[in-house]
Amino acid sequence: MQIVVRLDVMLALRKMRSRELADRIGITEQNLSLLKSGRVKGVRFETLARICEVLECQPGDLLEAVPDQS
């Protein structure tokens, strides 16, 4: 099973750009881009909480568990 990051979907639904979200949660655009693409090994709960607060969503709206295709 793998975890897929759906941050880009939430940004589109909220009509918000990555730059604005990065500024509002206090991380760099580059780090946000890595998170959006799923190329990070982990995310701090504090960062996840700030993203959810700004986007008015739940962590489950941003992360999805997808079964491996075997």
N, C-alpha and C positions, 0 to 999 in steps of 0.2 A: 504494500500500500504506500502511496506517496501523498504528500500534502501539496495542493495546488493553491497558489495565492491569487485571489480574485480582486485585488486592490484596484486594478484598472477598470473593472466593471463598476465598482462603487464610485470611483472618481467620475466616470461617465454619467452615472445616474444622478450624481450630485452636481454635475456640470462644473467641476472643479479641475484645475490644472495641477499637475504634479508639483510645480514650483510653489503654488499657493499652499498646498498641503505641507510641503517640506518646511516652508517658513513658519506656518502655524504650529507645527509640532516640534520644531527646533532641531531638525536634522538636515543634512545636506541633500541636495537633489540627487547627487550620485548615489548616496546610501539608499534613498527612497527608490531610485531606479533599480538598484540591486534587489531590493525587497520585492518590488513589483514583478520582476522577472523570475523570482524564486531562486536566485543564485546566492542566497544566504543560508548559513547552516542553522541560524537561530535568530530570534527576535526577542528583545526585552519586553516583559509584560508592561512596563511603564510606557514604552513606545507604542505597543499595541493598544493600550488604554487611551493614549492621546489621539491616535488615529481614529479609534472608535468614537471618542468624544467629538472630534471635529466633524467627522462624517455622519454622526448620529446613527451609528449602527452597532451591531454586536460582533464579537470576534468570529462567530460562525458565518457572518456575511462576507468575511474577508478570506477565510481559509476553508478549504474543502478537502476531505479525505477521498482519494480516488483509488480504487483497487488496481493493482498491477495487471496488465494484460498479458496473461501467460498462455 
